[in-house]
């Protein structure tokens, strides 16, 4: 490979490392050209799969700032799946192809700046894809909005029932208060005339006492 071609290859790899959501390294030894083409179709738009030279890839990884994460993986025959779409879908595609073609050996990789082991990449394939998660989220939001709408619609009815219950309670308690008030008022009404009679009798008693005193005085005079 001419020097200019090497520079161009390093620049392309560096750009892919920098712009991809992830990079999964694999050992492709034993896979035919037809099988590699099948793998690329399996990955679809989620990732590109390319055979790389370890030396140039190490230079590109260093320039992209990911040499610490993948430098040790660049041994033996190497190919890289650069993920630009859903990393979960890419992991599913790699796993499904690996089941049918055991010659594909996942070495590890880097996803969103984090180093990933082969086991961790395999676990990614167990997750729901981005589209499925979005659909689940949309369904949950729709159900939540439906419950909120039903609650708002039920509020007038609930308020009317509450008002009716409060009115019934007030009516039920009113007769019990009225007799008690009348019972308290009755002794007060009876006491009022008695007090008035006592005040009226005092002048009469004073008049009788005056007449008796006057008669006593007259008898004493006559004697």
C-alpha positions as CSV (number, residue, x, y, z in Angstrom):
1,X,0.0,0.0,0.0
2,X,1.4,3.4,-1.1
3,X,2.1,6.0,1.6
4,X,-0.7,8.2,0.3
5,X,-3.1,5.3,0.5
6,X,-2.1,4.6,4.1
7,X,-2.6,8.2,5.1
8,X,-6.1,8.1,3.5
9,X,-6.9,4.8,5.2
10,X,-5.9,6.1,8.6
11,X,-7.9,9.3,8.1
12,X,-11.0,7.3,7.1
13,X,-10.6,5.0,10.1
14,X,-10.1,7.9,12.4
15,X,-13.2,9.6,11.1
16,X,-15.2,6.4,11.6
17,X,-14.0,6.0,15.2
18,X,-15.0,9.6,15.9
19,X,-18.4,9.6,14.3
20,X,-19.7,6.1,15.1
21,X,-21.8,5.2,18.1
22,X,-19.6,2.1,18.6
23,X,-17.0,-0.1,17.1
24,X,-17.1,-3.9,17.5
25,X,-13.9,-5.8,16.6
26,X,-14.1,-9.4,15.3
27,X,-11.8,-12.1,14.1
28,X,-13.1,-13.1,10.6
29,X,-10.6,-15.9,9.9
30,X,-12.5,-18.8,8.2
31,X,-15.2,-16.7,6.7
32,X,-15.6,-16.6,3.0
33,X,-16.1,-13.5,0.9
34,X,-19.8,-14.6,0.4
35,X,-20.2,-14.9,4.1
36,X,-18.7,-11.5,4.8
37,X,-21.2,-10.1,2.2
38,X,-24.0,-11.9,4.1
39,X,-22.9,-10.3,7.4
40,X,-22.9,-6.9,5.9
41,X,-26.5,-7.4,4.7
42,X,-27.4,-8.7,8.1
43,X,-26.2,-5.5,9.7
44,X,-28.1,-3.4,7.2
45,X,-28.1,0.3,7.9
46,X,-27.1,-0.1,11.5
47,X,-23.4,-0.7,10.9
48,X,-20.7,-1.1,8.3
49,X,-18.3,-4.1,8.4
50,X,-14.8,-3.8,7.1
51,X,-11.6,-5.8,7.2
52,X,-8.7,-3.6,8.6
53,X,-5.0,-3.7,9.0
54,X,-4.0,-3.7,12.6
55,X,-1.0,-1.3,12.3
56,X,-3.1,1.4,10.5
57,X,-6.0,0.9,12.8
58,X,-3.8,1.4,15.9
59,X,-2.6,4.7,14.4
60,X,-6.2,5.8,13.7
61,X,-7.4,4.7,17.2
62,X,-4.6,6.8,18.8
63,X,-5.6,9.8,16.7
64,X,-9.3,9.3,17.6
65,X,-8.4,8.9,21.3
66,X,-9.7,5.3,21.7
67,X,-6.4,3.4,21.6
68,X,-6.6,2.6,25.4
69,X,-10.0,0.9,24.8
70,X,-9.3,-1.2,21.7
71,X,-5.5,-1.3,21.3
72,X,-5.1,-4.7,22.9
73,X,-7.8,-6.2,20.6
74,X,-5.9,-5.4,17.4
75,X,-4.1,-8.8,17.1
76,X,-4.6,-11.4,14.4
77,X,-7.0,-11.0,11.5
78,X,-9.3,-8.0,12.4
79,X,-12.5,-6.6,11.1
80,X,-14.5,-3.8,12.6
81,X,-18.3,-3.2,12.6
82,X,-18.7,0.5,12.9
83,X,-22.1,1.2,14.4
84,X,-23.9,4.3,13.3
85,X,-27.4,3.3,14.1
86,X,-29.0,1.3,16.9
87,X,-26.2,-0.5,18.8
88,X,-28.6,-3.1,20.1
89,X,-29.8,-3.9,16.6
90,X,-26.2,-4.2,15.5
91,X,-25.4,-6.5,18.4
92,X,-28.4,-8.7,17.5
93,X,-27.2,-8.9,13.9
94,X,-23.7,-9.9,14.9
95,X,-25.1,-12.6,17.3
96,X,-27.5,-14.0,14.8
97,X,-24.8,-14.3,12.2
98,X,-22.4,-15.8,14.7
99,X,-24.9,-18.5,15.5
100,X,-25.1,-19.6,11.9
101,X,-21.4,-18.9,11.3
102,X,-19.3,-19.9,14.3
103,X,-16.1,-18.8,12.6
104,X,-17.0,-15.2,13.5
105,X,-15.3,-14.4,16.8
106,X,-16.2,-11.2,18.6
107,X,-13.1,-9.7,20.3
108,X,-14.7,-6.8,22.1
109,X,-15.3,-3.2,21.2
110,X,-16.2,0.3,22.3
111,X,-19.8,1.5,22.7
112,X,-20.5,5.2,23.4
113,X,-16.9,5.6,24.6
114,X,-17.1,2.6,27.0
115,X,-15.0,-0.6,26.5
116,X,-17.1,-3.6,26.0
117,X,-16.2,-7.3,26.4
118,X,-17.6,-10.0,24.1
119,X,-20.0,-11.0,26.9
120,X,-21.2,-7.5,27.3
121,X,-21.8,-7.1,23.6
122,X,-23.8,-10.3,23.6
123,X,-25.9,-9.0,26.5
124,X,-26.7,-5.9,24.4
125,X,-28.4,-8.2,22.0
126,X,-30.8,-9.3,24.7
127,X,-32.1,-5.7,25.1
128,X,-35.1,-4.3,23.3
129,X,-34.2,-2.2,20.2
130,X,-34.5,1.5,20.2
131,X,-37.7,1.4,18.0
132,X,-39.3,-1.1,20.4
133,X,-38.4,1.0,23.5
134,X,-39.8,4.1,21.8
135,X,-43.0,2.2,21.0
136,X,-43.3,1.0,24.6
137,X,-42.7,4.6,25.8
138,X,-45.3,5.9,23.5
139,X,-47.8,3.3,24.7
140,X,-47.1,4.1,28.3
141,X,-47.6,7.8,27.7
142,X,-50.8,7.2,25.8
143,X,-52.2,5.0,28.6
144,X,-51.1,7.7,31.2
145,X,-52.9,10.4,29.2
146,X,-56.0,8.3,28.9
147,X,-56.1,7.7,32.7
148,X,-55.6,11.5,33.2
149,X,-58.4,12.3,30.8
150,X,-60.7,9.8,32.5
151,X,-59.9,11.3,35.9
152,X,-60.6,14.8,34.7
153,X,-63.9,13.7,33.1
154,X,-65.0,12.0,36.4
155,X,-64.3,15.1,38.5
156,X,-67.7,16.9,38.0
157,X,-69.6,13.7,38.9
158,X,-67.4,13.2,42.0
159,X,-67.9,16.8,43.1
160,X,-71.6,16.5,42.6
161,X,-71.7,13.4,44.7
162,X,-69.7,15.0,47.4
163,X,-71.9,18.1,47.5
164,X,-75.0,15.8,47.7
165,X,-73.5,13.8,50.6
166,X,-72.6,17.0,52.5
167,X,-76.1,18.4,52.1
168,X,-77.6,15.1,53.2
169,X,-75.4,15.1,56.3
170,X,-76.4,18.7,57.1
171,X,-80.1,17.9,56.8
172,X,-79.7,14.8,58.9
173,X,-78.0,16.7,61.7
174,X,-80.4,19.7,61.7
175,X,-83.4,18.1,63.6
176,X,-81.2,16.8,66.3
177,X,-80.0,20.4,67.0
178,X,-83.4,22.1,67.0
179,X,-85.0,20.2,70.0
180,X,-81.9,20.8,72.1
181,X,-82.1,24.5,71.3
182,X,-85.8,24.6,72.2
183,X,-85.1,22.7,75.5
184,X,-82.5,25.2,76.4
185,X,-84.9,28.1,75.6
186,X,-87.9,26.8,77.6
187,X,-86.4,27.2,81.2
188,X,-85.3,30.7,80.2
189,X,-88.9,31.5,79.1
190,X,-90.4,30.1,82.3
191,X,-87.9,32.0,84.5
192,X,-88.7,35.4,82.9
193,X,-92.4,35.7,84.3
194,X,-91.3,34.6,87.7
195,X,-88.7,37.3,87.9
196,X,-91.3,39.8,86.7
197,X,-93.8,38.8,89.4
198,X,-91.2,39.2,92.1
199,X,-90.5,42.7,91.0
200,X,-94.3,43.6,90.9
201,X,-95.0,42.3,94.5
202,X,-92.5,44.6,96.2
203,X,-94.5,47.8,95.8
204,X,-97.7,46.2,97.2
205,X,-95.9,44.9,100.2
206,X,-94.4,48.4,100.8
207,X,-97.9,50.0,100.5
208,X,-99.4,47.6,103.1
209,X,-96.6,48.3,105.5
210,X,-97.3,52.0,105.2
211,X,-101.0,51.6,105.9
212,X,-100.3,49.5,108.9
213,X,-97.8,52.0,110.2
214,X,-100.2,54.8,109.7
215,X,-103.0,53.0,111.7
216,X,-100.7,52.3,114.5
217,X,-99.8,56.0,114.7
218,X,-103.4,57.1,114.7
219,X,-104.3,54.7,117.6
220,X,-101.5,56.0,119.6
221,X,-102.7,59.6,119.1
222,X,-106.2,58.8,120.1
223,X,-105.0,57.2,123.4
